[in-house]
Amino acid sequence: MDSHELRSLLESVRTGELSPTAAAQKIRTVPFEDAGGYASVDLHRGIRCGFPEVIFGQGKTAEQIEGILKVLLKHEQGGLVTRVEPETAVHLKTVFADGEHNSLGRTFRIRGAVDPGPALGKVAIVTAGTSDLPVGEEARVTAEAWNCEVTLLADVGVAGLHRLLHKLDTLGGADVVVVVAGMEGALPSVVGGLVDCPVIAVPTSVGYGASFGGLAALLGMLNSCASNVVAVNIDAGFKGGHVAGLIARRAGQARCSAQTQITPRGGSVHDA
C-alpha cells in the first residue's frame, strides 16, 4: 500500500463503502519485517513516501533478494530490484515466473497485486548515445514502476542535434525529462533550453580517459547554465527515474484534480 492507496482507503471509509474495522485490518502491519536476519524490510515506505522499498541488488546474493521480494509480495507491494547480475536474474526468474527481467537496464520487476489504475504523469527519457542506454533503461523501468507514462528517446546526442530537434513534440508533452549522457555531458543543457519542465541530468561513466569515469559529465551538468537542469549521481538511472516519477505523478494528479473541479456546463475551475 502506498500513500495514494491509503487516501483511497480512507475515502472509502468516509463514504461508508468500507467499515473502520475492515480498513484497520488492511493497514494493520508492523512498520518492517525481518527477512532471514539479513534485512529489515520497510513495509510502510509506500505510505510515507508514496513508493515501496526498492532492492539494490549489487552485493546481495540471489537468495537474499529472493527473501526480501517474498516479504514485499506477501504484503502485496510488488518488487523492483536494481543492479541485478545475470546469474541472479536467472535464479529470480525461476522463483518468480511473472517477474520481468530487463537485461540491459539490469532490473527485475514484479508488479503489485493491486491495479494502480491509469498512468499519472508523463516522463521522457533521453539518452545521448546508445552506450548510455543501460542507465536510461534503469530510469525507464523505475518511472514505469511508479505508474508514469514513459517515452524513451535514444541516441540523440550533441554530435547530431538534428536528431533531437525532430523529437521536440515528444519533449514538449512531458512533465519532466531525464537526460542521460556521458563524455562531456552537454546534452542536458541543450534539452533544458528547449523545454518548459524540470530536466534531471544523469551523468554516465561512458567516455575516454579524460572523462574520469563520468566525473567530467557530472561537473558539466552541475555547471549547466540552463536554469531548469538538476543533476544526480554518476550512472544513477534509478535516482533519475525515481525523482522524475515523483514530479510527474504530482503533475498528473494536479491535472486530474483540475478536471474534476470543472462544472458540468464546462465552466471554469473552482478553487478548493
C-alpha positions as semicolon CSV with decimal commas, in nm:
position;residue;x (nm);y (nm);z (nm)
1;M;0,000;0,000;0,000
2;D;0,132;0,345;-0,092
3;S;0,015;0,690;0,016
4;H;-0,224;0,719;-0,278
5;E;-0,389;0,385;-0,196
6;L;-0,410;0,487;0,170
7;R;-0,602;0,803;0,079
8;S;-0,836;0,595;-0,137
9;L;-0,888;0,356;0,153
10;L;-0,973;0,640;0,391
11;E;-1,211;0,787;0,135
12;S;-1,390;0,450;0,123
13;V;-1,435;0,470;0,500
14;R;-1,568;0,827;0,471
15;T;-1,828;0,729;0,210
16;G;-1,933;0,419;0,403
17;E;-1,811;0,172;0,141
18;L;-1,572;0,022;0,395
19;S;-1,604;-0,010;0,772
20;P;-1,334;0,133;1,001
21;T;-1,265;-0,219;1,127
22;A;-1,209;-0,351;0,776
23;A;-0,984;-0,055;0,694
24;A;-0,780;-0,109;1,009
25;Q;-0,733;-0,472;0,913
26;K;-0,598;-0,369;0,572
27;I;-0,329;-0,143;0,717
28;R;-0,254;-0,342;1,034
29;T;0,107;-0,447;0,993
30;V;0,432;-0,370;1,169
31;P;0,641;-0,095;1,005
32;F;0,900;-0,350;0,898
33;E;0,953;-0,723;0,881
34;D;1,266;-0,930;0,926
35;A;1,382;-1,130;0,627
36;G;1,607;-1,414;0,742
37;G;1,816;-1,197;0,972
38;Y;1,990;-1,018;0,682
39;A;1,732;-0,747;0,603
40;S;1,463;-0,541;0,776
41;V;1,209;-0,481;0,501
42;D;1,040;-0,140;0,528
43;L;0,669;-0,206;0,474
44;H;0,547;0,148;0,542
45;R;0,771;0,330;0,298
46;G;0,489;0,339;0,046
47;I;0,264;0,512;0,299
48;R;0,533;0,764;0,400
49;C;0,692;0,830;0,062
50;G;0,439;0,715;-0,197
51;F;0,652;0,426;-0,326
52;P;0,751;0,091;-0,174
53;E;1,105;-0,008;-0,086
54;V;1,333;-0,084;-0,381
55;I;1,601;-0,353;-0,356
56;F;1,955;-0,257;-0,452
57;G;2,079;-0,587;-0,591
58;Q;2,451;-0,517;-0,604
59;G;2,632;-0,701;-0,326
60;K;2,333;-0,916;-0,232
61;T;2,306;-1,287;-0,302
62;A;2,026;-1,422;-0,517
63;E;1,879;-1,593;-0,211
64;Q;1,880;-1,270;-0,010
65;I;1,699;-1,083;-0,288
66;E;1,451;-1,369;-0,315
67;G;1,378;-1,348;0,057
68;I;1,321;-0,971;0,051
69;L;1,095;-0,999;-0,251
70;K;0,886;-1,266;-0,080
71;V;0,825;-1,032;0,214
72;L;0,719;-0,749;-0,016
73;L;0,493;-0,977;-0,219
74;K;0,333;-1,118;0,094
75;H;0,215;-0,764;0,166
76;E;0,101;-0,709;-0,195
77;Q;0,362;-0,441;-0,262
78;G;0,525;-0,584;-0,572
79;G;0,900;-0,551;-0,604
80;L;1,168;-0,370;-0,801
81;V;1,532;-0,478;-0,793
82;T;1,813;-0,274;-0,948
83;R;2,170;-0,370;-1,042
84;V;2,081;-0,736;-1,095
85;E;2,361;-0,966;-1,209
86;P;2,276;-1,208;-1,494
87;E;2,309;-1,521;-1,280
88;T;2,091;-1,362;-1,011
89;A;1,826;-1,281;-1,271
90;V;1,818;-1,647;-1,380
91;H;1,757;-1,754;-1,021
92;L;1,485;-1,492;-0,965
93;K;1,308;-1,580;-1,287
94;T;1,299;-1,943;-1,177
95;V;1,140;-1,849;-0,845
96;F;0,914;-1,568;-0,970
97;A;0,780;-1,673;-1,309
98;D;0,585;-1,348;-1,353
99;G;0,893;-1,135;-1,290
100;E;1,018;-0,904;-1,565
101;H;1,394;-0,902;-1,621
102;N;1,545;-0,613;-1,815
103;S;1,894;-0,737;-1,900
104;L;2,006;-0,403;-2,045
105;G;1,888;-0,196;-1,751
106;R;1,987;-0,471;-1,503
107;T;1,648;-0,463;-1,330
108;F;1,399;-0,724;-1,214
109;R;1,040;-0,620;-1,151
110;I;0,734;-0,794;-1,011
111;R;0,414;-0,594;-1,045
112;G;0,196;-0,535;-0,741
113;A;-0,124;-0,727;-0,679
114;V;-0,330;-0,406;-0,678
115;D;-0,411;-0,240;-1,011
116;P;-0,254;0,109;-0,995
117;G;-0,508;0,249;-1,240
118;P;-0,428;0,479;-1,534
119;A;-0,079;0,623;-1,561
120;L;-0,020;0,950;-1,377
121;G;0,220;1,195;-1,540
122;K;0,443;1,179;-1,845
123;V;0,818;1,120;-1,837
124;A;1,053;1,148;-2,134
125;I;1,392;0,978;-2,106
126;V;1,662;1,089;-2,347
127;T;1,998;0,920;-2,398
128;A;2,287;1,093;-2,570
129;G;2,424;0,770;-2,719
130;T;2,347;0,402;-2,746
131;S;2,618;0,336;-2,488
132;D;2,411;0,533;-2,235
133;L;2,109;0,303;-2,278
134;P;2,175;0,078;-1,974
135;V;2,138;0,377;-1,742
136;G;1,846;0,508;-1,946
137;E;1,669;0,173;-1,923
138;E;1,713;0,167;-1,545
139;A;1,546;0,509;-1,533
140;R;1,267;0,396;-1,766
141;V;1,180;0,083;-1,568
142;T;1,178;0,285;-1,245
143;A;0,948;0,558;-1,377
144;E;0,713;0,296;-1,522
145;A;0,707;0,113;-1,189
146;W;0,587;0,440;-1,035
147;N;0,291;0,432;-1,275
148;C;0,407;0,700;-1,518
149;E;0,371;0,708;-1,894
150;V;0,728;0,687;-2,020
151;T;0,880;0,758;-2,361
152;L;1,243;0,669;-2,436
153;L;1,437;0,864;-2,700
154;A;1,774;0,700;-2,768
155;D;2,091;0,823;-2,937
156;V;2,005;1,191;-2,990
157;G;2,324;1,347;-2,853
158;V;2,501;1,671;-2,941
159;A;2,707;1,510;-3,218
160;G;2,392;1,528;-3,430
161;L;2,145;1,777;-3,281
162;H;1,910;1,748;-3,577
163;R;1,806;1,410;-3,434
164;L;1,689;1,579;-3,114
165;L;1,503;1,857;-3,292
166;H;1,282;1,601;-3,463
167;K;1,165;1,488;-3,116
168;L;1,055;1,826;-2,980
169;D;0,686;1,732;-2,985
170;T;0,754;1,440;-2,752
171;L;0,970;1,650;-2,521
172;G;0,716;1,929;-2,512
173;G;0,443;1,697;-2,386
174;A;0,643;1,567;-2,090
175;D;0,603;1,671;-1,727
176;V;0,971;1,601;-1,668
177;V;1,265;1,495;-1,885
178;V;1,550;1,269;-1,777
179;V;1,863;1,323;-1,986
180;V;2,131;1,052;-1,970
181;A;2,473;1,141;-2,113
182;G;2,842;1,061;-2,078
183;M;3,150;1,211;-2,245
184;E;3,133;1,588;-2,176
185;G;2,770;1,571;-2,058
186;A;2,645;1,862;-2,270
187;L;2,304;1,725;-2,371
188;P;2,105;1,822;-2,057
189;S;2,187;2,190;-2,111
190;V;2,066;2,168;-2,470
191;V;1,742;1,997;-2,369
192;G;1,696;2,241;-2,081
193;G;1,694;2,528;-2,327
194;L;1,415;2,366;-2,530
195;V;1,154;2,260;-2,271
196;D;0,943;2,426;-2,000
197;C;0,966;2,146;-1,743
198;P;1,228;2,012;-1,500
199;V;1,525;1,833;-1,656
200;I;1,703;1,567;-1,450
201;A;2,056;1,514;-1,575
202;V;2,211;1,170;-1,523
203;P;2,585;1,152;-1,600
204;T;2,719;0,817;-1,712
205;S;3,067;0,667;-1,685
206;V;3,080;0,636;-2,065
207;G;3,379;0,809;-2,224
208;Y;3,754;0,813;-2,275
209;G;4,021;0,873;-2,011
210;A;3,971;1,246;-1,958
211;S;3,604;1,188;-1,880
212;F;3,727;1,038;-1,549
213;G;3,457;0,773;-1,530
214;G;3,172;1,022;-1,559
215;L;3,316;1,295;-1,337
216;A;3,363;1,534;-1,629
217;A;2,998;1,487;-1,731
218;L;2,881;1,534;-1,372
219;L;3,074;1,858;-1,331
220;G;2,946;1,986;-1,664
221;M;2,587;1,911;-1,562
222;L;2,630;2,076;-1,223
223;N;2,756;2,385;-1,405
224;S;2,475;2,393;-1,659
225;C;2,355;2,743;-1,745
226;A;2,006;2,606;-1,817
227;S;1,815;2,701;-1,503
228;N;1,578;2,401;-1,513
229;V;1,855;2,138;-1,502
230;V;1,947;1,948;-1,186
231;A;2,190;1,655;-1,166
232;V;2,204;1,323;-0,984
233;N;2,499;1,091;-0,926
234;I;2,702;0,912;-1,193
235;D;2,517;0,615;-1,350
236;A;2,223;0,676;-1,112
237;G;1,947;0,579;-1,352
238;F;1,726;0,467;-1,066
239;K;1,757;0,801;-0,891
240;G;1,678;0,990;-1,211
241;G;1,374;0,774;-1,282
242;H;1,255;0,790;-0,922
243;V;1,269;1,169;-0,893
244;A;1,110;1,201;-1,237
245;G;0,829;0,976;-1,117
246;L;0,770;1,194;-0,811
247;I;0,746;1,508;-1,024
248;A;0,534;1,355;-1,299
249;R;0,284;1,195;-1,063
250;R;0,227;1,527;-0,883
251;A;0,166;1,692;-1,220
252;G;-0,069;1,415;-1,327
253;Q;-0,264;1,431;-1,001
254;A;-0,296;1,809;-1,036
255;R;-0,444;1,766;-1,385
256;C;-0,691;1,504;-1,264
257;S;-0,792;1,726;-0,972
258;A;-0,843;2,024;-1,202
259;Q;-1,059;1,820;-1,437
260;T;-1,286;1,701;-1,155
261;Q;-1,341;2,061;-1,045
262;I;-1,476;2,173;-1,383
263;T;-1,852;2,229;-1,374
264;P;-2,080;2,005;-1,590
265;R;-2,159;2,304;-1,811
266;G;-1,794;2,340;-1,896
267;G;-1,742;2,631;-1,659
268;S;-1,418;2,738;-1,503
269;V;-1,220;2,551;-1,242
270;H;-1,324;2,628;-0,884
271;D;-1,078;2,693;-0,605
272;A;-1,065;2,426;-0,339
